[in-house]
Amino acid sequence: MAGCPSSVKLLCDNGASVNASDFDGRTPLILATQMCHPHICQLLLERGADFTVRDKQNKTALILGCEFGCKDVVDVLLRTGIDVKAVDNMGHDAFHYARLNNNLELTAMVKSHLEKATRGNENTFLIFLQKKRLRRSNSGSGR
């Protein structure tokens, strides 16, 4: 399945579910990720594959892409907006697995997305605190 884009396209065109899973919770996207086939991953995503699905070990396609060292697949997945902060049953995220592979390019790519996601959360928290302070000062001045 994962090595032949035309076969995957044919199956999708004839109603095969892009989100079907096996007994280990592996979907076609997860299998294509594990086999390092970025074109298949892209095709499945275009056909509506759910990139939030996790396998029985609670690993996302992104985590598995990093674990298997599939830089091109990880690049495809990161462009979807996949949760780079997601963790598996062991509490490890994609960045952890990227570092284990000693692939500097993969690690840098995941780190960059992780920093952006973390910065986004920090900014959201700072805005929340500012609004909270503003409400306190407004309610205190009306007394």
C-alpha positions as CSV (number, residue, x, y, z in Angstrom):
1,M,0.0,0.0,0.0
2,A,2.5,2.6,1.1
3,G,4.9,2.4,-1.8
4,C,2.5,2.9,-4.6
5,P,0.7,6.2,-4.9
6,S,-1.4,5.1,-7.8
7,S,-2.8,2.2,-5.8
8,V,-3.6,4.4,-2.8
9,K,-5.3,6.9,-5.1
10,L,-7.3,4.1,-6.7
11,L,-8.4,2.7,-3.4
12,C,-9.4,6.2,-2.2
13,D,-11.3,6.9,-5.4
14,N,-13.3,3.7,-4.9
15,G,-14.3,4.5,-1.3
16,A,-11.6,3.0,0.9
17,S,-11.5,4.7,4.2
18,V,-8.4,6.8,4.8
19,N,-9.0,6.6,8.5
20,A,-9.5,2.8,8.9
21,S,-7.3,1.3,11.6
22,D,-5.9,-2.1,12.4
23,F,-5.7,-3.8,15.8
24,D,-2.8,-1.7,16.8
25,G,-4.6,1.6,15.9
26,R,-2.5,2.2,12.9
27,T,-4.2,4.1,10.1
28,P,-3.0,4.3,6.5
29,L,-1.4,7.7,7.4
30,I,0.5,6.1,10.3
31,L,1.7,3.2,8.2
32,A,2.8,5.5,5.4
33,T,4.7,7.6,8.0
34,Q,6.4,4.5,9.4
35,M,7.5,3.5,5.9
36,C,8.8,7.0,5.2
37,H,6.5,7.8,2.2
38,P,5.9,11.5,2.2
39,H,3.9,11.5,-1.1
40,I,1.5,8.9,0.2
41,C,1.1,10.9,3.4
42,Q,0.4,14.0,1.4
43,L,-2.2,12.1,-0.7
44,L,-3.9,10.7,2.4
45,L,-4.0,14.1,4.0
46,E,-5.5,15.6,0.8
47,R,-8.1,12.8,1.0
48,G,-9.1,13.7,4.6
49,A,-6.8,11.5,6.7
50,D,-7.1,12.5,10.3
51,F,-3.6,13.5,11.5
52,T,-4.8,13.6,15.2
53,V,-5.4,9.8,15.4
54,R,-3.1,7.9,17.7
55,D,-2.0,4.3,17.8
56,K,-2.3,2.0,20.8
57,Q,0.9,3.5,22.3
58,N,-0.7,6.9,22.0
59,K,1.7,8.0,19.3
60,T,0.7,10.4,16.6
61,A,2.0,10.2,13.0
62,L,4.3,13.1,13.8
63,I,5.8,11.2,16.8
64,L,6.3,8.1,14.6
65,G,7.8,10.1,11.8
66,C,10.4,11.4,14.2
67,E,10.9,8.0,15.8
68,F,11.6,6.5,12.4
69,G,13.7,9.5,11.3
70,C,11.5,10.3,8.2
71,K,12.4,14.0,7.7
72,D,10.3,14.5,4.6
73,V,7.2,12.9,6.1
74,V,7.7,15.1,9.2
75,D,7.9,18.1,7.0
76,V,4.6,17.2,5.4
77,L,2.9,16.6,8.8
78,L,4.2,19.8,10.3
79,R,2.6,21.8,7.4
80,T,-0.8,20.4,8.5
81,G,-0.6,22.2,11.9
82,I,-0.3,18.9,13.7
83,D,0.1,19.2,17.5
84,V,3.9,19.2,17.9
85,K,3.5,19.1,21.7
86,A,1.5,15.9,21.8
87,V,3.0,13.1,23.9
88,D,2.8,9.3,23.8
89,N,2.1,6.9,26.7
90,M,5.7,7.3,27.9
91,G,5.3,11.1,28.1
92,H,7.7,11.7,25.1
93,D,7.0,14.2,22.3
94,A,8.1,14.3,18.7
95,F,11.2,16.4,19.7
96,H,12.3,13.7,22.0
97,Y,12.2,11.1,19.2
98,A,13.8,13.5,16.7
99,R,16.8,14.0,19.1
100,L,17.2,10.2,19.5
101,N,17.7,9.9,15.8
102,N,20.7,12.2,15.8
103,N,19.4,13.8,12.6
104,L,20.3,17.5,13.1
105,E,18.0,18.7,10.3
106,L,15.0,16.8,11.6
107,T,15.7,17.9,15.2
108,A,16.0,21.6,14.1
109,M,12.8,21.4,12.1
110,V,10.8,19.9,15.0
111,K,12.4,22.3,17.5
112,S,11.5,25.3,15.4
113,H,7.8,24.3,15.3
114,L,7.8,23.4,19.0
115,E,9.2,26.8,19.9
116,K,6.6,28.5,17.8
117,A,3.8,26.5,19.5
118,T,5.2,27.2,22.9
119,R,5.6,30.9,22.1
120,G,2.0,31.0,21.0
121,N,0.9,29.6,24.3
122,E,3.0,32.1,26.2
123,N,1.5,34.9,24.2
124,T,-2.0,33.7,24.9
125,F,-1.3,33.4,28.6
126,L,0.2,36.9,28.7
127,I,-2.9,38.3,26.9
128,F,-5.1,36.5,29.5
129,L,-3.1,38.0,32.4
130,Q,-3.4,41.5,30.8
131,K,-7.1,41.2,30.4
132,K,-7.5,40.0,34.0
133,R,-5.5,42.9,35.3
134,L,-7.5,45.3,33.2
135,R,-10.8,43.9,34.5
136,R,-9.5,44.2,38.1
137,S,-8.5,47.8,37.6
138,N,-11.8,48.6,35.9
139,S,-13.9,47.0,38.7
140,G,-11.8,48.6,41.4
141,S,-12.2,52.1,39.9
142,G,-16.0,51.8,39.9
143,R,-16.3,51.5,43.6
